[in-house]
Amino acid sequence: MDIGETIAKYRKLKNLTQSELAEKLGVHQSQIAHWEKGRSKPREESLEQIAEAFEIEIEELLSGGPHSFETIEDSELKALLFQVTRLSKQQQQALKIVLADMVQISQFQAMMEARAS
């Protein structure tokens, strides 16, 4: 996913129009359209402003996001996953432990079901 697609993805997740994002960034709406269509790329200072407007880290913006959650059908879960970056480091560590345990339990259950078959 290129930077323009990522900008469009996060803009839509935040329910912002191109004009609304442009206003937050102090640029013209056509500039947002150019970025999203890949006709131009934002400068570094613009990338910092974009990440701030989306309330994400610049690394997340540049990498296309932490994960494409498009396959997750639960919109509430999807919205929560995009808020993880707002948690403190300690809260993120606690969440990581909980998720790791849940994945391990799921894998164990799948293994047990496979043996029972």
C-alpha positions in Angstrom: 0.0 0.0 0.0 1.5 3.4 -1.0 1.3 6.5 1.1 -1.6 7.9 -0.9 -3.7 4.8 -0.3 -2.8 4.9 3.4 -3.9 8.6 3.7 -7.2 7.8 2.0 -7.7 4.7 4.3 -7.1 6.7 7.5 -9.1 9.7 6.3 -12.1 7.5 5.6 -11.6 5.7 9.0 -11.8 9.1 10.7 -14.9 10.0 8.6 -13.2 13.0 7.1 -13.7 14.5 3.7 -10.7 15.6 1.7 -11.7 19.2 2.4 -11.9 18.6 6.1 -8.5 17.0 6.2 -7.1 19.8 4.0 -8.4 22.3 6.5 -6.8 20.5 9.4 -3.5 20.5 7.5 -3.7 24.0 6.1 -3.5 22.8 2.5 -5.9 22.9 -0.4 -8.3 20.0 -1.0 -6.7 19.3 -4.4 -3.4 18.6 -2.6 -5.1 15.8 -0.6 -6.5 14.4 -3.9 -3.1 14.5 -5.5 -1.6 12.6 -2.6 -4.3 10.0 -2.5 -4.1 9.5 -6.3 -0.3 9.2 -6.2 0.3 12.2 -8.3 2.5 13.7 -5.6 3.8 12.7 -2.2 3.6 14.7 1.0 6.8 16.3 2.3 8.2 15.2 5.7 6.6 18.1 7.7 3.2 17.3 6.0 3.6 13.6 7.0 4.0 14.6 10.6 0.9 16.8 10.4 -1.1 14.0 8.7 -0.1 11.5 11.4 -1.1 13.9 14.1 -4.5 14.6 12.4 -5.1 10.8 12.3 -3.8 10.4 15.9 -1.2 7.8 14.8 2.5 7.5 14.8 4.3 8.5 11.6 5.8 5.0 11.3 2.3 3.6 11.2 1.4 6.1 8.4 4.5 5.2 6.4 4.1 1.5 6.8 0.4 1.5 5.7 -0.9 0.8 9.1 -0.4 -1.8 11.7 -2.6 -4.3 9.9 -5.3 -4.2 7.3 -8.3 -4.8 9.5 -10.6 -5.0 6.4 -11.2 -8.7 6.9 -12.6 -8.0 10.4 -16.4 -7.7 10.2 -17.0 -6.4 13.7 -16.8 -2.6 13.3 -16.6 -2.0 17.1 -13.6 -4.4 17.3 -12.0 -2.7 14.3 -12.4 0.7 15.8 -10.9 -0.4 19.1 -7.9 -1.9 17.3 -7.1 1.4 15.7 -7.1 3.1 19.1 -4.3 0.9 20.5 -1.7 3.6 19.7 -3.4 5.9 22.2 -2.7 3.5 25.1 0.3 4.0 27.3 3.2 1.6 26.9 2.2 -0.2 30.1 -1.4 -0.6 28.8 -0.1 -1.8 25.4 2.1 -4.4 27.2 -0.8 -5.6 29.2 -2.9 -5.9 26.0 -0.1 -7.8 24.3 -0.1 -10.4 27.1 -3.8 -10.8 27.0 -3.9 -11.2 23.3 -0.9 -13.6 23.3 -2.7 -15.8 25.9 -5.9 -15.8 23.9 -4.1 -16.8 20.7 -2.3 -19.6 22.6 -5.6 -20.9 24.1 -7.1 -20.8 20.6 -4.2 -22.8 19.1 -4.4 -25.3 22.0 -8.1 -25.8 21.5 -7.6 -26.3 17.7 -4.9 -28.9 18.4 -7.2 -30.7 20.9 -10.1 -30.7 18.4 -7.8 -32.1 15.7 -6.7 -34.9 17.9 -10.3 -35.7 18.9 -11.3 -36.1 15.3 
